[in-house]
Amino acid sequence: MTVTALVGRLPALQRGLVAAALVAMAALFLSVTYQAPVMLFALLLGMSANFLYQQEGCQAGIDFCASSLLRLGVALLGVSIFVEDVQSIGWASLLIVLAALFATILFGGILARWLGLDSRLGFLSGGAVAICGISAALTLSSVMRQDRELEKFTTLVVCLVATFGAVAMVSYPALVAWLELSVAGAGVFLGGAIHDVSHVVGAGFAVSEPVGVAAMTVKMVRVAMLVPVAWLFLWLFNRAASRSEGQPSAPAARVPLFLLAFVALAVINNLTGIPAPLSGAMATISHYCFILAIVALGIKTSFRSLLEIGWRPIVLVLAESLFIGGLVLTWVLI
């Protein structure tokens, strides 16, 4: 969407943008007040404001937050990727982190079928657990074929990943202390097993500052895999959709511009270095775009529609969380 087109659409988007922004501000206030994840508040408050999506004047702005602002947030996330992060953890740890990542995504797809769930939910939740939690769920869902079911899956995955990530943030440091892991081992385990970046920060620095730094280094390697996996999802689900529509072969998947922008920003930042004030501002904008996107997804989803899915998605995400944690911990212990 060009700037001119966006300016022309502003009157139609205004009410929905204002509604999402007010809910986001409330989520930020509660997060600061109670020291809890802002994304979880954004989702829950958004779902409680589901009635707003029934207002015709709000729909366009809310849809804009859930799509265009989400893509902007993903694109700007590229300034957080550094090659040094990949090089500093060692080849052996790098390979086990990557192996656990792809194994978890595959495990999610297989387990979803075994539980009788849509395979898209399995791969989406597996990708969110394996890469970087909420950011990954939003990014991966944005390259899949869009429909109401996928929106419901995305909201559910965000809710479950936020919940289990918070549990891991509290419980895994105690496990690290009980097992008496080294700084390097604790960093690989916490950075390789916990979903969301904020939860890795909380868990790592709860143990010690060196463990926190090591965990964040490992975590950023997982974040760096977001675009390759997104491209894989783009090709995979494009082909699956073509087959379901009876086409003899899948058309070439168009690479979304926001993924190209992600790669471009990462390359520029690593080759020439984006000035710190600018890169910091871009990272902040990305964070707020994700908050608004979560709010919008929540507004578009009702509690009733999530309850209809039942207990099986909870088992799915819990099993994926334990699966990746078990793989990484096994590597650290041996």
Secondary structure, 3 states (H helix, E strand, C coil): CCHHHHHHHHHHHHHHHHHHHHHHHHHHHHHHHHCCCHHHHHHHHHHHCHHHHHCHHHHHHHHHHHHHHHHHHHHHHHHHCCHHHHHHCCHHHHHHHHHHHHHHHHHHHHHHHHCCCCHHHHHHHHHHHHCCCHHHHHHHHHCCCCCHHHHHHHHHHHHHHHHHHHHHHHHHHHHHHHHCCCHHHHHHHHHHHCCCHHHHHHHHHHHCHHHHHHHHHHHHHHHHCHHHHHHHHHHHHHHHHHHHCCCCCCCCCCCCHHHHHHHHHHHHHHHCCCCHHHHHHHHHHHHHHHHHHHHHHHHCCCHHHHHCCCCHHHHHHHHHHHHHHHHHHHHHHC
